[in-house]
Structures are given as structure tokens and as C-alpha cells.
Amino acid sequence: MRYKVFLDTNILLSGIFFNGNESKILDLVEIDFITSEDVVEELYKIVKKKLKYLKERSLEIALTETKRALADIVVVQRPKYVKKVQEAANLISHKKDVPILAAALPVKPDYFLTGDSHFFTDKVRDAVTVITAKEFLHKIRKK
């Protein structure tokens, strides 16, 4: 079975730069990965901020690796989900997470992968199936 999986920033960051559940997920081929323009912008901002201590060449390599990882992921553009911002704002109280949730809503993913605790509320879970990387790997291994 192919799954449609929406990826939050922290899943991408961990999956690209660290070994663990998130990197195992990004290596799966039977998954249709989706993220949003806001996630991609946040990802690049975090990579630049966290890796600013690297020499210019190393930072360039990190940014290239980020771009390469995103190549197989469908990026939903902001105009496709801007109409869902108010709905998302009613579901989640953390302002910076509103556009990310807004992007996931029209996509209707099988799973919304995140490590961000702000998404693990009853209101959000009623709208989209929120799950951690560890929980997701456990679910798909059982099937």
C-alpha cells in the first residue's frame, strides 16, 4: 500500500542530517511524501542558522544536501492552502504552526509526521492523523 505522508520541518531536518527513524522514513520508496512551501522555507532558515558556524563550503554542501532530499518530495505551494489558514488557526494555538497545518488540511494525507508537540491535540487529530516517526515506522512494519 502506498501512503501519502505530510512531513513537518523537524522530520525533514532530522531525516536529512541525522541517522534515526526520520532518515529511515525518508529512505522508503513506497511513500508519497508531501510538504509545504512554508516547511521548506523554515527548513532552509534552520539549516542556515544551525550550521552558520560551518565554513562557507560546508554550509553550501549542507544546503545542497537539503535541496537533494527535497527533490523527491511534493511541495504544496502557498496559494493552494492559503484558504485553509483560518481553519488551521481554529485548530492549533501555536501561530508558527498554523500555515503548516493549513497546508496539510487540503492534502488529506494518510499521516502527518511531526515531532512538534503542538500538533498532538484532539482538535488537530480530528482533522488529520498526526503521528511521530517512531509510531509511523511501527505501523507500516506491522502491515
N, C-alpha and C positions, 0 to 999 in steps of 0.2 A: 504494500500500500504506500502510495506517495502522500506525504504530509506537506501541507502549506504552513510554514512556520515563520512568524514575525520575530525578528531579532532586535533586542534593545541594545543600546550603546555598550553597556557593561559586558554583555555576552560577546559582542564583536571584539572589544578591546582584549578581553581575556583569551578569546579563541585565537586571535592573531598573534599575540605576543607571549603567551604562556601555555605550558602543557597542562592539560586537565580536561574536565568534562566538556568545556566550551570548545576546545580545539578538536576534540573527538567529534563533536557535533558538526563543526564546520567541514570536517573531512567526509561526512556522509554524502553519498551521491543520490540517494533516493528521496531527498528532501527538496522542496521548492522553497528556497529562502527568500524572504522579503524584509525590507526595512524601509525607512523613510528618509526623505531629504533632511529633515531635522536631525535624525540619528547620525547620518553621515557627517553633517556639519559639526555636531557635538563630538563625534569620534575624532575628526581631524584636529579640532581645537584641543582635546585632551591629549592626543598624541604629541602635539607641538608643545603643550605645557609641561607634560610629564617628562618628555625627553629633551627638554631645552638644554640640559647640561651636556648633551652629546655634541661631538664635533659636527660641523656642518654636513660632512659626507655621511656620517652615521644617521643623522636625522633624515637626510634625503633617502637613505635606504629604508628607514622605518616608514616613511611616508609612501614610498614605492610599494613596500610590502602591504601596507594598508590598502592602497589602490588595487593591488593584485587580488587581495582577498575579497574585495567588493565586486570584482568583475563578474562573478557568478551569482550575484545577489540582485534581485529586482529591487530597484529603489523607487518607491512611490513618490511622485513629485507633489509638492505642497498644494498646488491647485486642485489636486484630486481629493484632498482631505480637509481643506480649509473650512468647508461647510460643517464638519463634524467637531470643530473646536469647542463650541458651546456645549454640545452633548458631553464631550470628554471632560470639560470643566465641571459639569454637574456630577461626574463620577469620581473624580480624583482631586484632592485638595492641593497637592504639590504642583505649583504653577509651571515649573520647568518640564514636568511630565505630561502636561495637557496636550501639546502638539504631537507627542509620541503616541499617546493613546488615541488621539484623533486620527492618526494615520492608520492605526491597526483596525479601527472600527469598520471602515468600508471594505477592507481587505477580507474580513471574516476568516482569519487564519484558524487552522486546526488548533494551533498552540501559539501563545505569545510568550517567548522566552525572555526572562529577565532575572536579575539578582536584586533588583531595586524593591525594597520592602513597601514602598508607596503604592505599588500596583497590587499587592496582595490584600485586597479588601473585598468584602462581599459585593459591594456595588460594581467594582471593576470586574470581578469574577462572573457576575451575572451578564456582563456584556461581552466578555472574551475569556477564553480559557488560559489563565495565567499560570505559568509553571517555571520551576527552576531548571537549570541544565541537568542537574543530577536526576531530578524527577523525570525529565523527558527521556534521558537515556534508559532509565529503568523501565519506563512504559514501552518504548519501542523494542527493547530487548525481550520483553515478555511476549511480544507478538511475533 
